[in-house]
């Protein structure tokens, strides 16, 4: 399989993971605005806050390969991008499994009439099952494919000039990887405006939500834009100009998406804990993680290990 095909496959796998993660991400944001949320015990609220943080970390890790490929790699195929995508996806499964367990624990405890131990057992069981399926089975099977992993590591410095159609597919795939996270957040943002809990929010939280809603709406518009331009302007034909323009638009969309996730993390954390200070601390941490993973790290990598297209070839 050509290198550009392996990079595309790695991005597709990341897209599959984020499609699963978006459900929990949307749930984490909506949980604090459900009618019965105020009846939950304090420990359940703490668990909900932790699960929100874990799912934001999961989302950040899953989108990071697309950001790295676009910013650090300039959309070009390289062995280290393929390897990095796999490692980030594997790392994202750990907070995903933990958040999954916390959410199940909250739901099970509530369904079983407040039985804390039963809820904890259910949550721990789901987390253990997820870890066994995602890591355990993989480790066992990995022993049979060790040669493939050694080959991937050996080829991490390999670079390839991908065909134009492959670069178009990769760029559109990057947008498809990022879009589900934006969709999950946008659905939450529109839905909670009509809840009774939203009407009780402080003015600052409502203004913050309005700003976050605008940012995420802008991100969705930008993420859909490459596909629209490809069809309307270029009639579905591949073009170097389209690859460059679409890649820049996709990378730009990460800015309002990060701002939207950060803004509403403040709203939800402040609502759960009942403290604007707590909301500020959570939002600051979220901003540091997202902007670090999506922008700072790829930019530093681009400056220190640039991938120059004019010197590329198979090697």
ZALUMVEX-608792 format. One record per residue (C-alpha): z, x, y; residue in three letters. Coordinates in pm, whole numbers, plus 50000, padded with zeros to 5 digits. Layout:
BEGIN
R    zz    xx    yy residuo
R     Z     X     Y     Ala
...
end
This chain:
BEGIN
R    zz    xx    yy residuo
R 50000 50000 50000     Unk
R 49907 50133 50345     Unk
R 50189 50225 50582     Unk
R 50104 49951 50830     Unk
R 50123 49695 50548     Unk
R 50469 49821 50450     Unk
R 50588 49793 50810     Unk
R 50450 49437 50826     Unk
R 50626 49349 50499     Unk
R 50956 49488 50629     Unk
R 50926 49277 50944     Unk
R 50844 48969 50734     Unk
R 51159 49025 50529     Unk
R 51363 49044 50848     Unk
R 51205 48718 50960     Unk
R 51317 48551 50635     Unk
R 51674 48668 50692     Unk
R 51690 48543 51049     Unk
R 51554 48204 50944     Unk
R 51862 48174 50723     Unk
R 52096 48313 50988     Unk
R 51977 48079 51264     Unk
R 52146 47780 51096     Unk
R 52487 47944 51109     Unk
R 52425 48076 51460     Unk
R 52351 47726 51586     Unk
R 52657 47591 51404     Unk
R 52884 47854 51561     Unk
R 52778 47753 51910     Unk
R 52803 47379 51840     Unk
R 53136 47386 51654     Unk
R 53352 47410 51965     Unk
R 53192 47094 52108     Unk
R 53238 46868 51805     Unk
R 53468 46566 51851     Unk
R 53728 46685 51600     Unk
R 53735 47048 51705     Unk
R 54047 47005 51917     Unk
R 54235 46886 51608     Unk
R 54176 47213 51423     Unk
R 54478 47444 51386     Unk
R 54492 47762 51590     Unk
R 54401 47990 51299     Unk
R 54085 47788 51237     Unk
R 53983 47836 51600     Unk
R 54040 48208 51570     Unk
R 53824 48207 51258     Unk
R 53553 48018 51446     Unk
R 53560 48278 51724     Unk
R 53533 48557 51469     Unk
R 53245 48385 51292     Unk
R 53060 48349 51623     Unk
R 53098 48720 51690     Unk
R 52980 48807 51340     Unk
R 52671 48588 51367     Unk
R 52582 48735 51705     Unk
R 52610 49081 51548     Unk
R 52391 48962 51259     Unk
R 52130 48831 51501     Unk
R 52139 49150 51703     Unk
R 52084 49365 51394     Unk
R 51802 49147 51260     Unk
R 51610 49148 51589     Unk
R 51673 49520 51651     Unk
R 51384 49638 51423     Unk
R 51132 49438 51626     Unk
R 51272 49578 51951     Unk
R 51269 49932 51812     Unk
R 50914 49898 51679     Unk
R 50790 49768 52012     Unk
R 50986 49991 52254     Unk
R 51048 50314 52063     Unk
R 50737 50303 51845     Unk
R 50509 50134 52098     Unk
R 50401 49897 51819     Unk
R 50263 50180 51605     Unk
R 50327 50225 51234     Unk
R 50560 50503 51126     Unk
R 50756 50574 50812     Unk
R 51088 50589 50995     Unk
R 51034 50241 51140     Unk
R 50982 50098 50792     Unk
R 51297 50276 50668     Unk
R 51499 50175 50973     Unk
R 51398 49810 50938     Unk
R 51530 49802 50583     Unk
R 51858 49967 50677     Unk
R 51924 49733 50970     Unk
R 51843 49429 50758     Unk
R 52082 49550 50488     Unk
R 52354 49613 50747     Unk
R 52309 49262 50891     Unk
R 52392 49101 50557     Unk
R 52756 49214 50574     Unk
R 52858 49023 50892     Unk
R 52633 48737 50774     Unk
R 52831 48705 50449     Unk
R 53164 48730 50632     Unk
R 53069 48460 50885     Unk
R 52940 48241 50601     Unk
R 53278 48266 50432     Unk
R 53473 48190 50750     Unk
R 53267 47877 50818     Unk
R 53309 47752 50462     Unk
R 53684 47820 50484     Unk
R 53712 47611 50801     Unk
R 53510 47325 50650     Unk
R 53689 47334 50313     Unk
R 54034 47336 50471     Unk
R 53944 47036 50684     Unk
R 53791 46845 50390     Unk
R 54096 46912 50171     Unk
R 54345 46774 50420     Unk
R 54454 47100 50580     Unk
R 54511 47302 50262     Unk
R 54494 47654 50405     Unk
R 54499 47836 50072     Unk
R 54222 47621 49927     Unk
R 54011 47682 50235     Unk
R 54069 48054 50218     Unk
R 53981 48058 49848     Unk
R 53658 47867 49911     Unk
R 53560 48097 50197     Unk
R 53643 48411 50001     Unk
R 53446 48280 49705     Unk
R 53135 48217 49913     Unk
R 53160 48559 50076     Unk
R 53204 48728 49738     Unk
R 52910 48534 49595     Unk
R 52690 48628 49890     Unk
R 52787 48995 49867     Unk
R 52725 48995 49492     Unk
R 52382 48839 49535     Unk
R 52275 49044 49837     Unk
R 52434 49381 49761     Unk
R 52561 49381 49402     Unk
R 52240 49269 49236     Unk
R 52044 49494 49468     Unk
R 52251 49799 49377     Unk
R 52200 49737 49006     Unk
R 51825 49691 49045     Unk
R 51802 49984 49288     Unk
R 51886 50224 49006     Unk
R 51559 50126 48844     Unk
R 51359 50182 49163     Unk
R 51522 50503 49286     Unk
R 51186 50679 49295     Unk
R 51052 50426 49546     Unk
R 51346 50488 49779     Unk
R 51303 50864 49755     Unk
R 50935 50822 49839     Unk
R 51020 50606 50142     Unk
R 51267 50866 50270     Unk
R 51017 51145 50216     Unk
R 50757 50953 50418     Unk
R 50983 50863 50710     Unk
R 50805 51113 50938     Unk
R 50460 50991 50837     Unk
R 50256 50821 51108     Unk
R 49944 50615 51084     Unk
R 49688 50468 51319     Unk
R 49691 50108 51199     Unk
R 49373 49898 51221     Unk
R 49352 49662 51516     Unk
R 49399 49348 51304     Unk
R 49715 49499 51151     Unk
R 49864 49572 51494     Unk
R 49789 49216 51603     Unk
R 49966 49080 51295     Unk
R 50266 49305 51349     Unk
R 50299 49203 51713     Unk
R 50280 48831 51629     Unk
R 50530 48885 51346     Unk
R 50774 49044 51591     Unk
R 50760 48730 51804     Unk
R 50816 48517 51493     Unk
R 51121 48727 51404     Unk
R 51280 48676 51744     Unk
R 51186 48310 51800     Unk
R 51428 48148 51546     Unk
R 51731 48295 51724     Unk
R 51609 48152 52053     Unk
R 51534 47815 51892     Unk
R 51883 47789 51740     Unk
R 52045 47859 52075     Unk
R 51814 47629 52273     Unk
R 51886 47337 52040     Unk
R 52260 47387 52091     Unk
R 52223 47419 52466     Unk
R 52035 47092 52503     Unk
R 52257 46899 52262     Unk
R 52601 46984 52403     Unk
R 52517 46862 52752     Unk
R 52558 46506 52622     Unk
R 52896 46567 52454     Unk
R 53231 46457 52593     Unk
R 53367 46810 52555     Unk
R 53100 46946 52790     Unk
R 53208 46710 53067     Unk
R 53558 46858 53049     Unk
R 53442 47217 53093     Unk
R 53536 47405 53411     Unk
R 53267 47430 53677     Unk
R 53214 47800 53603     Unk
R 53146 47731 53235     Unk
R 52898 47456 53318     Unk
R 52716 47680 53566     Unk
R 52715 47961 53311     Unk
R 52567 47724 53054     Unk
R 52299 47614 53298     Unk
R 52201 47974 53364     Unk
R 52200 48053 52992     Unk
R 51986 47746 52923     Unk
R 51728 47862 53177     Unk
R 51725 48212 53026     Unk
R 51673 48090 52670     Unk
R 51405 47841 52778     Unk
R 51225 48130 52949     Unk
R 51261 48342 52634     Unk
R 51107 48067 52419     Unk
R 50816 48031 52663     Unk
R 50753 48406 52654     Unk
R 50778 48427 52273     Unk
R 50524 48146 52227     Unk
R 50294 48291 52493     Unk
R 50123 48563 52280     Unk
R 50008 48310 52020     Unk
R 49886 48076 52295     Unk
R 49695 48354 52472     Unk
R 49545 48477 52147     Unk
R 49399 48134 52081     Unk
R 49311 48020 52436     Unk
R 49193 48344 52598     Unk
R 49063 48546 52302     Unk
R 48968 48253 52073     Unk
R 49169 48414 51794     Unk
R 48973 48740 51813     Unk
R 49156 49073 51796     Unk
R 49168 49282 52112     Unk
R 49338 49604 52224     Unk
R 49423 49438 52552     Unk
R 49584 49146 52367     Unk
R 49796 49380 52154     Unk
R 49921 49561 52465     Unk
R 49983 49244 52666     Unk
R 50139 49050 52379     Unk
R 50368 49339 52291     Unk
R 50492 49368 52649     Unk
R 50555 48994 52667     Unk
R 50749 48997 52340     Unk
R 50966 49288 52454     Unk
R 51026 49120 52791     Unk
R 51144 48801 52616     Unk
R 51440 48993 52474     Unk
R 51593 49025 52823     Unk
R 51644 48651 52892     Unk
R 51735 48594 52526     Unk
R 52013 48853 52545     Unk
R 52133 48702 52873     Unk
R 52130 48352 52723     Unk
R 52325 48456 52414     Unk
R 52574 48641 52635     Unk
R 52617 48354 52880     Unk
R 52686 48091 52618     Unk
R 52913 48325 52423     Unk
R 53132 48313 52734     Unk
R 53118 47933 52740     Unk
R 53206 47894 52371     Unk
R 53476 48162 52365     Unk
R 53640 48022 52678     Unk
R 53630 47675 52525     Unk
R 53778 47787 52191     Unk
R 54054 48007 52331     Unk
R 54107 47810 52650     Unk
R 54086 48120 52867     Unk
R 53817 48241 53102     Unk
R 53945 48597 53056     Unk
R 53886 48575 52682     Unk
R 53539 48439 52748     Unk
R 53463 48731 52978     Unk
R 53580 48986 52720     Unk
R 53369 48827 52446     Unk
R 53063 48802 52670     Unk
R 53100 49166 52776     Unk
R 53116 49277 52413     Unk
R 52812 49064 52323     Unk
R 52612 49204 52615     Unk
R 52700 49561 52516     Unk
R 52592 49503 52155     Unk
R 52267 49320 52231     Unk
R 52146 49537 52518     Unk
R 52254 49846 52326     Unk
R 52066 49750 52009     Unk
R 51760 49600 52175     Unk
R 51706 49827 52475     Unk
R 51929 50135 52514     Unk
R 51884 50266 52160     Unk
R 51504 50213 52140     Unk
R 51454 50364 52487     Unk
R 51657 50673 52399     Unk
R 51464 50704 52072     Unk
R 51135 50672 52259     Unk
R 51233 50953 52496     Unk
R 51372 51187 52232     Unk
R 51129 51114 51945     Unk
R 50810 50979 52105     Unk
R 50529 50855 51882     Unk
R 50207 50966 52045     Unk
R 49899 50774 51944     Unk
R 49649 51044 52043     Unk
R 49785 51292 51786     Unk
R 49817 51058 51496     Unk
R 49652 51072 51165     Unk
R 49754 51052 50802     Unk
R 49989 51322 50697     Unk
end
